Amino acid sequence: MAFSKSYPKTIEGFNYPKWEEVYLDEEEELLTEKQARNDNIALMKECIDDAKKIVQDKQLKDFQSDVIHIAIALFEKRSSHAIYYKENKTKEKFHKS
């Protein structure tokens, strides 16, 4: 099923915007999912490095599971999900039309 998102399009002379549905084709959707996956992997690696620094800076015991728990908490706060990328792609298409 193709990903879609609606955007309001202002039409002169009307009080309310017309909602326009923008769809991603299969290739666009797969590319955005791949981009999100690659970005999230890089982001998780950064979060693990940051978590290690936090453990060292605060002179905490260096248990691997604690580092991973901190990294996951950071990742959840920072990460962008695939839906975000798809919405951005539809937004680009909407503004081009």
N, C-alpha and C positions, 0 to 999 in steps of 0.2 A: 504494500500500500504506500502510495506516495505521500511524502510529508507536505503539509500545507499550513499556511498561516494567513489570517485576514488582517488587512491594513485599511485604515480610513482614508478615503480620497475626497478632498474638499472639492465641491463643484460650485462654481459661482452661481449665485441666485438661489441656492438652496440652504436651508437652515441646518440641515443635518448632513454629515458626510456619507458618501456611498462606500460600503465596505467591499474591498476587492480581495479576492482569494488568490494567493500566489503559491504555486506548486513547485517542488523540486522534482526533476526527473530522477530516474534511478541512479544514473551516473553521478549527478550532483550530490545526491544523498549519500552515496557510498564514499565519495571524496571527502565530504564534510565529516563523516563518521571516522574515516581514517585520520584526518587531521586532528580531530578531537582526541583520538586514542594516542597518537604520537605526542601531542602536547601534554596530555595527562600523564604519560609515562615520564616525560622530562620533568614535569612538575613534581611528581612523586619522588624522583631522585633528588631534586632540590630540597624537598621537604625532609627527606631522610638526612641529608647533609645539615640542614638547619637544626633538626632535632638533635643530632650529635653535638653540634655547637652549643645548644642550650644546655644539654647534659654536662658538657665540659665547663661552660661558663658558670653554671650554678653549682659546680663541684658535686654533682649527683653521681651515684654509682652507675657505672656503664653497663647496665643490663640490656641486652639486645631487644628484649621484648618491650622494655620501657621506651627505648628509642623509637621502635616501630609504632607504639601507641601514640607518642607525641607526633610522629610523622603523619600518621593517619588523621589526627586531629587538625594538623596544619593543612593537610591535603583537602579535607572536607571543607575547610574555610576558603581555600584558594581555588579549588578545581572548578572548571567549567564542564558542564555535561554536554553530550553530543547535541542535545536539543538546542542549546545556546548557539552552537555553530550553525545548525540548520535554520534557526530563526534569523540569524545574521545574514545567511545566504539568501533567504526569501526577501529580507529587507533590501539587500542590494538589488535584487531583481525588480522589486517594487519601485525603487527610486530610479531605475533605468527606464522603466516604462512610462 
